[in-house]
Amino acid sequence: NVSVINVDGRQTDLILNELGLECQVETIMDYADYLRCMAGHRVVFQLDQSMVPGQVAGDAGLCRSVAVGGNGSIDGILFPDFTARGQDRLEILAKTEQLLVDDDCYLNALQAAEEASREINFSNSRERLETLFQSITCLRD
């Protein structure tokens, strides 16, 4: 089962053709439907190379899917072995295929992402900010 969410127009079509993939393409989807769609998939093969913080990877982690092919900060934290950094699309596609057929690879990637997510959760961030602000206050006194 392959779903494609394309808000990029023709560029995505060109990439899918390059990879030899024919898919049903969705262009407009609200966030709740997007998360339900993502949660129904084992792998999120991301073609966005915009160097944004990594919302797709973060959403994939929330949905217990593995994000492959992104290059944002969260991609590097949650799914470092599956980022686009230093890999071409065919290498990324090969890793995607491995995740789809190798249960151990998939489960190991999910477990590593879950452990890494402890570093980026709101509670942990709040504690770090609190410590930072306390140290700034101490410097002022």
DSSP file with accessible surface (Angstrom, degrees, kcal/mol):
  #  RESIDUE AA STRUCTURE BP1 BP2  ACC     N-H-->O    O-->H-N    N-H-->O    O-->H-N    TCO  KAPPA ALPHA  PHI   PSI    X-CA   Y-CA   Z-CA
    1    1 A N              0   0  167      0, 0.0     2,-0.4     0, 0.0     0, 0.0   0.000 360.0 360.0 360.0 120.1    0.0    0.0    0.0
    2    2 A V        -     0   0   86     20,-0.1    22,-0.5    39,-0.1     2,-0.4  -0.976 360.0-175.5-122.5 129.2    1.6    3.3   -1.2
    3    3 A S  E     -a   24   0A  50     -2,-0.4     2,-0.5    20,-0.1    22,-0.1  -0.974   6.6-162.2-119.7 140.5    0.2    6.8   -0.5
    4    4 A V  E     -a   25   0A  18     20,-1.4    22,-3.7    -2,-0.4     2,-0.6  -0.988   5.9-164.7-124.8 127.7    1.7    9.9   -1.9
    5    5 A I  E     -a   26   0A  65     -2,-0.5     2,-0.6    20,-0.2    22,-0.2  -0.958  16.9-176.2-109.7 113.5    1.0   13.4   -0.5
    6    6 A N        +     0   0    9     20,-3.2     3,-0.1    -2,-0.6    -2,-0.0  -0.920  28.8 151.1-120.9 109.4    2.1   15.9   -3.1
    7    7 A V        +     0   0  128     -2,-0.6    -1,-0.1     1,-0.1    20,-0.1   0.287  69.6  75.1-108.9   9.0    2.0   19.6   -2.4
    8    8 A D  S >  S-     0   0  101      1,-0.3     3,-0.9    -3,-0.1     2,-0.1   0.356  84.2-148.3-104.7  -0.7    4.9   20.2   -4.7
    9    9 A G  T >>  +     0   0   40      1,-0.2     4,-1.0     2,-0.1     3,-0.8  -0.374  67.2   0.7  73.1-138.7    3.3   19.8   -8.1
   10   10 A R  H 3> S+     0   0  166      1,-0.2     4,-2.3     2,-0.2    -1,-0.2   0.772 119.1  70.6 -63.0 -32.3    5.2   18.4  -11.1
   11   11 A Q  H <> S+     0   0   90     -3,-0.9     4,-2.1     1,-0.2    -1,-0.2   0.912  99.2  48.9 -55.4 -43.8    8.5   17.9   -9.2
   12   12 A T  H <> S+     0   0   15     -3,-0.8     4,-2.8     1,-0.2    -1,-0.2   0.916 108.7  53.3 -64.2 -41.3    7.1   15.0   -7.2
   13   13 A D  H  X S+     0   0   62     -4,-1.0     4,-2.3     1,-0.2    -1,-0.2   0.914 108.6  50.2 -58.5 -42.2    5.7   13.4  -10.4
   14   14 A L  H  X S+     0   0   75     -4,-2.3     4,-2.3     2,-0.2    -1,-0.2   0.916 111.7  47.5 -62.8 -43.1    9.2   13.6  -12.0
   15   15 A I  H  X S+     0   0    5     -4,-2.1     4,-2.0     2,-0.2    -2,-0.2   0.932 111.4  50.2 -65.6 -44.5   10.8   11.9   -8.9
   16   16 A L  H  X>S+     0   0   12     -4,-2.8     5,-2.8     1,-0.2     4,-0.5   0.915 111.7  48.5 -61.4 -40.6    8.2    9.2   -8.8
   17   17 A N  H ><5S+     0   0  108     -4,-2.3     3,-1.0    -5,-0.2    -1,-0.2   0.911 108.1  54.7 -64.4 -41.1    8.7    8.5  -12.5
   18   18 A E  H 3<5S+     0   0  117     -4,-2.3    -1,-0.2     1,-0.3    -2,-0.2   0.877 111.9  44.5 -58.4 -37.7   12.5    8.4  -12.0
   19   19 A L  H 3<5S-     0   0   19     -4,-2.0    -1,-0.3    -5,-0.1    -2,-0.2   0.508 114.8-117.8 -86.1  -5.3   12.0    5.8   -9.3
   20   20 A G  T <<5 +     0   0   64     -3,-1.0     2,-0.4    -4,-0.5    -3,-0.2   0.788  64.4 145.0  75.8  27.4    9.6    3.8  -11.4
   21   21 A L      < -     0   0   57     -5,-2.8     2,-0.5    -6,-0.2    -1,-0.2  -0.837  33.4-167.5-104.9 134.5    6.7    4.3   -8.9
   22   22 A E        +     0   0  192     -2,-0.4     2,-0.3    -5,-0.0   -20,-0.1  -0.986  26.2 160.6-117.0 123.6    3.0    4.7   -9.9
   23   23 A C        -     0   0   39     -2,-0.5     2,-0.5   -20,-0.0   -20,-0.1  -0.938  47.8-101.4-141.1 159.4    0.9    5.8   -7.0
   24   24 A Q  E     -a    3   0A 138    -22,-0.5   -20,-1.4    -2,-0.3     2,-0.5  -0.723  45.8-147.5 -77.7 127.0   -2.4    7.4   -6.0
   25   25 A V  E     -a    4   0A  43     -2,-0.5     2,-0.4   -22,-0.1   -20,-0.2  -0.886  12.6-162.9-109.1 127.7   -1.5   11.0   -5.2
   26   26 A E  E     +a    5   0A  81    -22,-3.7   -20,-3.2    -2,-0.5     3,-0.1  -0.878   9.2 178.2-100.9 138.3   -3.3   13.2   -2.6
   27   27 A T        +     0   0   84     -2,-0.4     2,-0.4     1,-0.3    -1,-0.1   0.708  68.2  37.3-111.4 -28.4   -2.8   16.9   -2.8
   28   28 A I        +     0   0  148      2,-0.0     2,-0.3   -21,-0.0    -1,-0.3  -0.992  63.8 152.0-129.8 128.3   -4.9   18.2    0.0
   29   29 A M        -     0   0   53     -2,-0.4     2,-0.0    -3,-0.1    -3,-0.0  -0.962  38.9-122.9-153.6 132.1   -5.3   16.5    3.4
   30   30 A D     >  -     0   0   90     -2,-0.3     4,-2.6     1,-0.1     5,-0.2  -0.340  36.8-104.2 -74.3 164.9   -6.1   17.9    6.8
   31   31 A Y  H  > S+     0   0  110      1,-0.2     4,-2.6     2,-0.2     5,-0.2   0.884 118.4  51.6 -61.1 -41.0   -3.6   17.2    9.6
   32   32 A A  H  > S+     0   0   46      1,-0.2     4,-2.3     2,-0.2    -1,-0.2   0.926 113.4  45.0 -63.5 -43.0   -5.7   14.5   11.3
   33   33 A D  H  > S+     0   0   71      2,-0.2     4,-2.7     1,-0.2    -1,-0.2   0.889 110.9  55.0 -66.8 -37.5   -6.2   12.6    8.1
   34   34 A Y  H  X S+     0   0   35     -4,-2.6     4,-2.8     2,-0.2    -2,-0.2   0.938 109.6  46.0 -59.6 -46.4   -2.5   13.0    7.3
   35   35 A L  H  X S+     0   0   41     -4,-2.6     4,-2.8     2,-0.2    -2,-0.2   0.908 112.2  50.8 -66.4 -39.3   -1.6   11.4   10.6
   36   36 A R  H  X S+     0   0  155     -4,-2.3     4,-1.1     2,-0.2    -1,-0.2   0.920 111.8  48.1 -62.5 -42.3   -4.1    8.6   10.1
   37   37 A C  H >< S+     0   0   28     -4,-2.7     3,-0.7     1,-0.2    -2,-0.2   0.951 113.3  47.3 -61.3 -47.6   -2.6    8.0    6.7
   38   38 A M  H >< S+     0   0   11     -4,-2.8     3,-1.9     1,-0.2    -2,-0.2   0.902 107.6  55.8 -61.7 -42.1    0.9    8.0    8.0
   39   39 A A  H 3< S+     0   0   58     -4,-2.8    -1,-0.2     1,-0.3    -2,-0.2   0.746  99.6  62.2 -65.9 -20.0    0.0    5.7   10.9
   40   40 A G  T << S+     0   0   58     -4,-1.1     2,-0.4    -3,-0.7    -1,-0.3   0.381  97.5  73.0 -84.5   4.3   -1.2    3.2    8.4
   41   41 A H    <   -     0   0   34     -3,-1.9     3,-0.1     1,-0.1   -39,-0.1  -0.932  66.0-149.6-124.4 146.8    2.2    2.8    6.8
   42   42 A R  S    S+     0   0   64     -2,-0.4    24,-2.1     1,-0.2     2,-0.4   0.834  87.3  30.0 -76.5 -36.4    5.4    1.2    8.0
   43   43 A V  E     -b   66   0B  19     22,-0.2     2,-0.6     2,-0.0    24,-0.2  -0.975  61.3-152.9-131.6 139.4    7.7    3.6    6.1
   44   44 A V  E     -b   67   0B  24     22,-3.3    24,-3.4    -2,-0.4     2,-0.9  -0.961  14.7-159.5-109.6 109.7    7.4    7.3    5.2
   45   45 A F  E     -b   68   0B  50     -2,-0.6     2,-0.5    22,-0.2    24,-0.2  -0.819  15.0-161.4 -92.6 102.8    9.5    7.8    2.1
   46   46 A Q        +     0   0   18     22,-3.5    -2,-0.0    -2,-0.9    11,-0.0  -0.769  23.5 178.2 -96.1 127.5   10.1   11.5    2.2
   47   47 A L        +     0   0   36     -2,-0.5     2,-0.4    23,-0.0    -1,-0.1   0.439  46.8 114.6-103.7  -2.2   11.2   13.4   -1.0
   48   48 A D        +     0   0   73      1,-0.1    23,-0.4     2,-0.0     3,-0.2  -0.570  36.3 177.3 -73.3 123.0   11.2   16.9    0.6
   49   49 A Q        +     0   0   78     -2,-0.4    -1,-0.1     1,-0.1    21,-0.1  -0.246  36.5 124.9-117.6  44.0   14.8   18.2    0.7
   50   50 A S  S    S-     0   0   58      1,-0.0    -1,-0.1     2,-0.0    20,-0.0   0.479  71.1-126.2 -88.1  -2.3   14.0   21.6    2.1
   51   51 A M        +     0   0  129     -3,-0.2    22,-0.1     1,-0.2    -2,-0.1   0.834  56.3 152.1  60.3  33.2   16.3   21.5    5.1
   52   52 A V        -     0   0   65      1,-0.1    21,-0.5    20,-0.1    -1,-0.2  -0.396  65.0 -87.1 -83.4 172.3   13.5   22.3    7.5
   53   53 A P        -     0   0   95      0, 0.0    21,-3.0     0, 0.0    22,-0.2   0.749  69.3 -95.2 -58.5 -26.1   13.5   21.2   11.1
   54   54 A G     >  +     0   0    3     19,-0.2     4,-2.5    20,-0.2     5,-0.2   0.782  60.5 159.3 118.3  40.6   11.9   17.8   10.3
   55   55 A Q  H  > S+     0   0  126      1,-0.2     4,-2.9     2,-0.2     5,-0.2   0.907  79.2  52.6 -61.0 -40.9    8.2   17.9   10.8
   56   56 A V  H  > S+     0   0   38      1,-0.2     4,-2.7     2,-0.2    -1,-0.2   0.941 111.0  46.9 -62.3 -43.6    7.5   14.9    8.6
   57   57 A A  H  > S+     0   0    0      2,-0.2     4,-2.5     1,-0.2    -1,-0.2   0.913 112.4  50.3 -64.3 -40.8   10.1   12.8   10.6
   58   58 A G  H  X S+     0   0   22     -4,-2.5     4,-2.2     2,-0.2    -2,-0.2   0.928 111.7  47.7 -62.7 -42.7    8.6   14.0   13.9
   59   59 A D  H  X S+     0   0    9     -4,-2.9     4,-1.8     2,-0.2    -2,-0.2   0.905 110.2  52.8 -64.8 -39.5    5.1   13.0   12.7
   60   60 A A  H  <>S+     0   0    0     -4,-2.7     5,-2.8    -5,-0.2     4,-0.3   0.927 108.2  51.0 -61.6 -43.2    6.4    9.7   11.5
   61   61 A G  H ><5S+     0   0   27     -4,-2.5     3,-1.2     1,-0.2    -1,-0.2   0.913 108.9  51.0 -60.5 -42.0    7.9    9.0   14.9
   62   62 A L  H 3<5S+     0   0  133     -4,-2.2    -1,-0.2     1,-0.2    -2,-0.2   0.848 112.9  46.4 -61.5 -34.3    4.6    9.9   16.6
   63   63 A C  T 3<5S-     0   0   23     -4,-1.8    -1,-0.2    -5,-0.2    -2,-0.2   0.345 115.0-114.6 -91.9   5.3    2.8    7.5   14.2
   64   64 A R  T < 5S+     0   0  125     -3,-1.2     2,-0.3    -4,-0.3    -3,-0.2   0.905  75.2 128.0  57.8  43.7    5.4    4.7   14.8
   65   65 A S      < -     0   0    0     -5,-2.8     2,-0.5    -8,-0.1    -1,-0.3  -0.858  61.4-118.3-117.4 160.2    6.5    4.8   11.2
   66   66 A V  E     -b   43   0B   0    -24,-2.1   -22,-3.3    -2,-0.3     2,-0.5  -0.890  21.8-142.6-103.2 125.9   10.1    5.2   10.0
   67   67 A A  E     -b   44   0B   1     -2,-0.5     2,-0.4   -24,-0.2   -22,-0.2  -0.762  21.0-174.3 -88.5 130.0   10.9    8.3    7.9
   68   68 A V  E     +b   45   0B   0    -24,-3.4   -22,-3.5    -2,-0.5    15,-0.2  -0.971  57.1  19.9-125.0 136.8   13.4    7.8    5.1
   69   69 A G  S    S+     0   0    1     13,-3.2    14,-0.2    -2,-0.4    -1,-0.1   0.386  82.5 122.6  95.1  -2.5   14.9   10.3    2.8
   70   70 A G        -     0   0    0     12,-0.3    14,-2.7     1,-0.1    15,-0.5  -0.342  43.6-160.5 -84.2 171.0   14.5   13.6    4.8
   71   71 A N        +     0   0   19    -23,-0.4    -1,-0.1    12,-0.2   -22,-0.1   0.175  47.4 119.2-138.2  21.4   17.4   15.8    5.8
   72   72 A G  S  > S-     0   0    4      1,-0.1     4,-1.8   -21,-0.0   -18,-0.2  -0.242  77.9 -98.7 -80.3 174.3   16.0   17.9    8.6
   73   73 A S  H  > S+     0   0   76    -21,-0.5     4,-1.4     1,-0.2   -19,-0.2   0.909 122.9  49.0 -60.8 -45.3   17.2   18.1   12.1
   74   74 A I  H  >>S+     0   0   37    -21,-3.0     4,-3.2     1,-0.2     5,-0.5   0.882 106.2  57.9 -67.2 -35.4   14.6   15.7   13.5
   75   75 A D  H  >5S+     0   0    2    -22,-0.2     4,-2.4     1,-0.2     7,-0.2   0.938 107.3  48.3 -55.4 -46.2   15.4   13.2   10.7
   76   76 A G  H  <5S+     0   0   21     -4,-1.8    -1,-0.2     1,-0.2    -2,-0.2   0.793 116.3  43.1 -67.3 -27.7   19.0   13.1   11.8
   77   77 A I  H  <5S+     0   0   71     -4,-1.4    -2,-0.2    -5,-0.1    -1,-0.2   0.930 125.9  28.3 -82.1 -49.7   18.0   12.6   15.5
   78   78 A L  H  <5S+     0   0    7     -4,-3.2    -3,-0.2     1,-0.2    -2,-0.2   0.862 137.8  19.3 -82.2 -37.2   15.2   10.0   15.1
   79   79 A F    ><< +     0   0    4     -4,-2.4     3,-2.0    -5,-0.5     4,-0.2  -0.396  67.4 155.6-133.2  56.6   16.3    8.2   11.9
   80   80 A P  G >  S+     0   0   71      0, 0.0     3,-0.8     0, 0.0    -1,-0.1   0.809  75.1  53.9 -61.0 -30.3   20.0    8.9   11.3
   81   81 A D  G 3  S+     0   0  109      1,-0.2    -5,-0.1    28,-0.1   -13,-0.0   0.585 111.2  47.4 -78.2  -7.6   20.6    5.8    9.2
   82   82 A F  G <  S+     0   0   18     -3,-2.0   -13,-3.2    -7,-0.2   -12,-0.3   0.182  82.3 116.9-121.9  16.1   17.8    6.7    6.8
   83   83 A T  S <  S-     0   0    9     -3,-0.8   -12,-0.2    -4,-0.2   -13,-0.0  -0.365  70.6-120.6 -79.9 167.1   18.4   10.4    6.1
   84   84 A A  S >  S+     0   0    9    -14,-2.7     3,-2.3     2,-0.1     2,-0.2   0.593  71.7 124.7 -81.3 -10.2   19.2   11.7    2.6
   85   85 A R  T 3  S-     0   0  119    -15,-0.5    -2,-0.1     1,-0.3     3,-0.1  -0.315  89.0  -6.8 -59.4 117.6   22.5   13.1    3.7
   86   86 A G  T 3  S+     0   0   84      1,-0.2     2,-0.4    -2,-0.2    -1,-0.3   0.582 115.9 100.3  76.5  11.2   25.2   11.7    1.5
   87   87 A Q    <   -     0   0   42     -3,-2.3    -1,-0.2   -18,-0.0     2,-0.1  -0.962  63.6-134.7-128.6 146.1   22.9    9.3   -0.3
   88   88 A D     >  -     0   0   89     -2,-0.4     4,-2.1    -3,-0.1     3,-0.3  -0.427  38.6 -96.3 -89.9 174.0   21.2    9.4   -3.7
   89   89 A R  H  > S+     0   0   73      1,-0.2     4,-2.6     2,-0.2     5,-0.1   0.834 122.6  55.0 -62.0 -33.8   17.6    8.5   -4.2
   90   90 A L  H  > S+     0   0  109      2,-0.2     4,-2.1     1,-0.2    -1,-0.2   0.892 108.1  48.9 -69.4 -35.6   18.4    4.9   -5.3
   91   91 A E  H  > S+     0   0   92     -3,-0.3     4,-2.0     2,-0.2    -2,-0.2   0.917 112.6  48.4 -65.9 -41.4   20.3    4.3   -2.1
   92   92 A I  H  X S+     0   0    9     -4,-2.1     4,-2.3     1,-0.2    -2,-0.2   0.914 109.7  52.2 -64.4 -41.2   17.4    5.7   -0.1
   93   93 A L  H  X S+     0   0   47     -4,-2.6     4,-2.6     1,-0.2    -1,-0.2   0.906 107.1  53.2 -62.1 -38.7   15.0    3.6   -2.0
   94   94 A A  H  X S+     0   0   56     -4,-2.1     4,-2.1     1,-0.2    -1,-0.2   0.909 109.4  48.3 -63.6 -40.6   17.1    0.5   -1.2
   95   95 A K  H  X S+     0   0   63     -4,-2.0     4,-2.2     2,-0.2    -1,-0.2   0.883 109.8  53.1 -66.8 -36.4   17.0    1.3    2.5
   96   96 A T  H  X S+     0   0   11     -4,-2.3     4,-1.7     2,-0.2    -2,-0.2   0.937 108.1  50.1 -62.2 -45.4   13.2    1.8    2.2
   97   97 A E  H  X S+     0   0  125     -4,-2.6     4,-1.7     1,-0.2     5,-0.2   0.911 108.2  53.3 -60.6 -40.7   12.9   -1.6    0.6
   98   98 A Q  H  X S+     0   0   91     -4,-2.1     4,-2.7     1,-0.2     8,-0.3   0.921 107.9  50.4 -61.4 -43.5   14.9   -3.2    3.4
   99   99 A L  H  < S+     0   0    0     -4,-2.2    -1,-0.2     1,-0.2    -2,-0.2   0.837 110.1  51.8 -62.2 -33.1   12.6   -1.6    6.0
  100  100 A L  H  < S+     0   0   90     -4,-1.7    -1,-0.2    -5,-0.2    -2,-0.2   0.817 122.1  27.8 -74.5 -30.2    9.6   -3.0    4.2
  101  101 A V  H  < S+     0   0  110     -4,-1.7     2,-0.8    -3,-0.2    -2,-0.2   0.655 108.6  70.2-107.8 -18.0   10.8   -6.6    4.0
  102  102 A D     X  -     0   0   59     -4,-2.7     4,-2.3    -5,-0.2     5,-0.2  -0.853  55.7-171.6-109.3 101.6   13.1   -7.0    7.1
  103  103 A D  H  > S+     0   0   97     -2,-0.8     4,-3.0     1,-0.2     5,-0.2   0.875  87.0  52.9 -59.6 -39.8   11.1   -7.0   10.3
  104  104 A D  H  > S+     0   0  114      2,-0.2     4,-2.6     1,-0.2    -1,-0.2   0.921 109.3  48.6 -63.5 -43.8   14.2   -6.8   12.5
  105  105 A C  H  > S+     0   0   20      2,-0.2     4,-2.1    -7,-0.2    -2,-0.2   0.938 114.5  46.5 -59.7 -46.4   15.5   -3.7   10.6
  106  106 A Y  H  X S+     0   0   38     -4,-2.3     4,-2.3    -8,-0.3    -2,-0.2   0.943 114.2  45.7 -62.4 -49.5   12.2   -2.0   10.9
  107  107 A L  H  X S+     0   0   90     -4,-3.0     4,-2.5     1,-0.2    -1,-0.2   0.887 112.3  51.6 -65.3 -37.1   11.7   -2.8   14.7
  108  108 A N  H  X S+     0   0   98     -4,-2.6     4,-2.6    -5,-0.2    -1,-0.2   0.902 109.5  50.2 -64.9 -40.3   15.3   -1.8   15.4
  109  109 A A  H  X S+     0   0   10     -4,-2.1     4,-2.2    -5,-0.2    -2,-0.2   0.909 111.7  48.2 -64.6 -42.0   14.7    1.6   13.6
  110  110 A L  H  X S+     0   0    8     -4,-2.3     4,-2.5     2,-0.2    -2,-0.2   0.917 112.1  48.7 -64.0 -43.0   11.5    2.1   15.6
  111  111 A Q  H  X S+     0   0  109     -4,-2.5     4,-2.4     2,-0.2    -2,-0.2   0.928 111.8  48.8 -64.6 -42.9   13.2    1.3   18.9
  112  112 A A  H  X S+     0   0   53     -4,-2.6     4,-2.5     1,-0.2    -1,-0.2   0.907 112.0  49.7 -63.6 -39.4   16.2    3.6   18.2
  113  113 A A  H  X S+     0   0    5     -4,-2.2     4,-2.3     2,-0.2    -1,-0.2   0.905 109.4  51.6 -65.9 -40.1   13.8    6.4   17.2
  114  114 A E  H  X S+     0   0   92     -4,-2.5     4,-0.7     2,-0.2    -2,-0.2   0.923 111.8  46.3 -63.6 -42.7   11.8    5.9   20.4
  115  115 A E  H >< S+     0   0   97     -4,-2.4     3,-0.9     1,-0.2     4,-0.3   0.927 113.9  48.4 -65.1 -42.4   15.0    6.1   22.5
  116  116 A A  H >< S+     0   0   23     -4,-2.5     3,-1.9     1,-0.2     4,-0.4   0.841 100.2  66.6 -66.9 -31.6   16.2    9.2   20.6
  117  117 A S  H >X S+     0   0   43     -4,-2.3     3,-1.3     1,-0.3     4,-0.6   0.753  84.4  73.0 -65.5 -19.8   12.8   10.9   21.0
  118  118 A R  T << S+     0   0  134     -3,-0.9     3,-0.3    -4,-0.7    -1,-0.3   0.782  93.8  55.4 -63.0 -24.7   13.4   11.1   24.7
  119  119 A E  T <4 S+     0   0  102     -3,-1.9    -1,-0.3    -4,-0.3    -2,-0.2   0.679 112.9  39.4 -79.9 -17.7   15.9   13.9   24.0
  120  120 A I  T <4 S+     0   0   59     -3,-1.3    -2,-0.2    -4,-0.4    -1,-0.2   0.284  84.5 119.1-119.6  12.5   13.4   16.0   22.0
  121  121 A N  S  X S-     0   0   65     -4,-0.6     4,-2.3    -3,-0.3     5,-0.2  -0.319  72.4-112.8 -79.6 163.2   10.2   15.7   24.0
  122  122 A F  H  > S+     0   0  192      1,-0.2     4,-2.7     2,-0.2     5,-0.2   0.892 113.9  53.1 -62.1 -41.7    8.4   18.7   25.5
  123  123 A S  H  > S+     0   0   66      2,-0.2     4,-2.2     1,-0.2    -1,-0.2   0.943 111.6  45.0 -61.9 -46.9    9.0   17.6   29.1
  124  124 A N  H  > S+     0   0   29      1,-0.2     4,-2.2     2,-0.2    -1,-0.2   0.912 113.5  50.6 -63.5 -41.4   12.8   17.2   28.6
  125  125 A S  H  X S+     0   0   48     -4,-2.3     4,-2.7     1,-0.2     5,-0.2   0.906 108.2  53.0 -63.9 -40.3   13.0   20.6   26.7
  126  126 A R  H  X S+     0   0  136     -4,-2.7     4,-2.8     1,-0.2    -1,-0.2   0.934 109.2  49.1 -60.0 -45.7   11.1   22.3   29.6
  127  127 A E  H  X S+     0   0   92     -4,-2.2     4,-2.3     1,-0.2    -1,-0.2   0.911 111.9  48.4 -62.2 -40.9   13.6   21.0   32.1
  128  128 A R  H  X S+     0   0  132     -4,-2.2     4,-2.3     2,-0.2    -1,-0.2   0.910 112.7  47.7 -66.4 -41.2   16.5   22.1   30.0
  129  129 A L  H  X S+     0   0   89     -4,-2.7     4,-3.1     2,-0.2     5,-0.2   0.905 110.1  53.0 -65.4 -39.9   15.0   25.6   29.5
  130  130 A E  H  X S+     0   0   90     -4,-2.8     4,-2.4    -5,-0.2    -2,-0.2   0.937 110.4  47.2 -60.4 -45.2   14.3   25.8   33.3
  131  131 A T  H  X S+     0   0   91     -4,-2.3     4,-2.2     2,-0.2    -1,-0.2   0.922 112.7  50.0 -62.1 -43.0   17.9   24.9   34.1
  132  132 A L  H  X S+     0   0   84     -4,-2.3     4,-2.1     1,-0.2    -2,-0.2   0.946 111.8  46.8 -61.4 -48.4   19.2   27.5   31.5
  133  133 A F  H  X S+     0   0  118     -4,-3.1     4,-2.5     1,-0.2    -1,-0.2   0.874 110.5  53.1 -65.2 -35.4   16.9   30.2   32.9
  134  134 A Q  H  X S+     0   0  109     -4,-2.4     4,-2.4    -5,-0.2    -1,-0.2   0.908 108.8  49.7 -65.0 -40.1   18.0   29.5   36.4
  135  135 A S  H  X S+     0   0   55     -4,-2.2     4,-1.7     2,-0.2    -2,-0.2   0.883 110.6  50.0 -67.7 -33.7   21.7   29.7   35.4
  136  136 A I  H  X S+     0   0   76     -4,-2.1     4,-1.7     2,-0.2    -2,-0.2   0.928 110.3  50.2 -68.5 -41.3   21.0   33.1   33.8
  137  137 A T  H  X S+     0   0   66     -4,-2.5     4,-1.5     1,-0.2    -2,-0.2   0.915 108.6  52.4 -62.0 -41.6   19.2   34.3   36.9
  138  138 A C  H  < S+     0   0   93     -4,-2.4    -1,-0.2     1,-0.2    -2,-0.2   0.875 107.1  52.9 -63.5 -35.3   22.1   33.2   39.0
  139  139 A L  H  < S+     0   0  151     -4,-1.7    -1,-0.2     1,-0.2    -2,-0.2   0.854 107.5  51.7 -69.1 -32.9   24.5   35.2   36.8
  140  140 A R  H  <        0   0  198     -4,-1.7    -1,-0.2    -3,-0.1    -2,-0.2   0.819 360.0 360.0 -71.5 -31.5   22.4   38.3   37.2
  141  141 A D     <        0   0  151     -4,-1.5    -3,-0.1    -5,-0.2    -4,-0.0   0.403 360.0 360.0 -76.3 360.0   22.4   38.1   41.0
